[in-house]
């Protein structure tokens, strides 16, 4: 059954738009972050109904700002998770007025004759991706402002979802090949645009511009099509999920810095991105001898490290209890509210 998937959107009674985070949710609410709220001065939307973007950038400091907005007047959207042992934003089911599904919106656009310039360009891009990768159009979706019909053709970009591991890999391979051709309709960031991207990431994250450049060199899912920026977001299908919310419990143990070798990365395309690691050395913080994985909720660090490569990580050390098997081990989480934007994954 189609559940709440990563990159879906929800609209609440207050007309707030929340973006769904990952596929793991409690039985009575949906873990998500607040992105748009109604505002007469907002630049998103058409006609009299306007919205402003609360989540201005996908960073932990900006996420914490949305917590403050909700805490003052809408505390029912704040939720303490006994599973993750943190407070997060989550929409109770009874407050969901509409569930926006990216694949349904894209299918609707393909059946609509009256489209604006951005929507038409989107369909050209998705058609190219489908043909180049031999992936069905049914495996794609569109999220972000276009999904919500609040986009502005003059400055909005494309946020495209791809469903399933097999099709996501096919799209990745097709895009990687397309970037290598100077005549391709899709291009990766170059020169001035690339320099600006690296500088922006260095301002927002604990990275140097050169470290940001190393990260972008692995970013097959960020590019340009007909002068419009696009991003691709792989999303797991329900039958590909091997666990549910609550199958594991996490206990925080403080901030740690480690050096480790990646030994498996099958889930590094998705949110959360997972890197199984070996030969772990704790450089700073509490010690643990059984750190088995690095998990990132910061999408900047997805698709980053290949098997056999060494990574440097700063994040929250957590003790993990697998309730299904009784197994106990440790992991390092990157993208936690406690990290306050100072966590990272870097290539050594």
C-alpha positions, 0 to 999 in steps of 0.5 A: 500500500502507498504510504507516506514517502520521502519528499511527499508533501502535506497541507494542514488545517492552517494551510501550512505545507510540510515536506515528508522526511524518510519512509519511517513514521509513527502510527499516528503522525508523519515525520516532516518539516515545515517548509511553506506558510501563508503570507501576503508578502510571500513570493510563492503562489498565484493570485491572492493566496501567497506563501513564504518559505520558512525553511529557507535552506536545507540546514539544521540551523534553519530547521531549528528556526522552524521549531521555534515558529511552531513552538510559539503557536502550533506546538501540536506539530512538535513531537518527542520521539521515544524511538529517536530520543529527540524532539522533531516536527511531525503532523498528526494524521487528524491535521492532514488536510491533503496528501500531495503525491509527486508521481500523481502530480507528474502524471496529471501534468502529462495529461494537461494541455494548459501548462506554463513554461516551467511545467512544459520544461519539466515534462521535457526533462522527465521525458529525456530522463525516462528515454535515456534511462529506459525507465517508465514515466510512472517511476518519476514524480515532481515535488517542491513548489510545482507539486503544490502549484505555488511555483513561479516560472521566473525563478523556481527549479525542478525537484524530481523524484525517482521511485525504487532502487533499480530505476534510481540506479538506471537514472543515475547511470544515464545522467552520469553518461549524459554529463560527459557529452558537451552536446547533452541537454543536461549539464553539471554545474560549471565554472561560475555556477560551480564556484558559487555552489561551493561557496554557498555550501562553505558558508552554510556547512563546516566545509571549505570550498575545496571540500564542497567541490569534492562533494559536488563531484559525486553529485550526479543528481544536481544539474542544469536543464535549459538554464533551470536547476534540477535535483533528483531524489531517489525514494524507496518503494514500500516493498524495499523497506526492511524495517519499520518505525520503532523496530530499533531504538536509539540512545544519544551518547554525545558528539563524536568525530571518527575516521572510517572505511566504507564497506557497504553503501547500498542505501547511500542514494536515499534519505537517510543515506547509510554507509556501513563502515569498518576500521573505525578510529574515534578521533574525538569524543566518547569511545565505542568499539562497535560503530557499524554505520554512519547515517546522514539526514543531511542530503548534501552527504548522500551519494558521497563515498564509495566502498573502500574509501575513507571518510571523516565524520563528525556527528552524534554517537548513538547506541542502537538496539535492534528490537527484532534481533536483540543486537546492539551496536553504535552508529554516528548520525549526521544531521541531528538537531543537537549537532546545530549544523556542525556535523559533516561527512568528508572524503579523506 
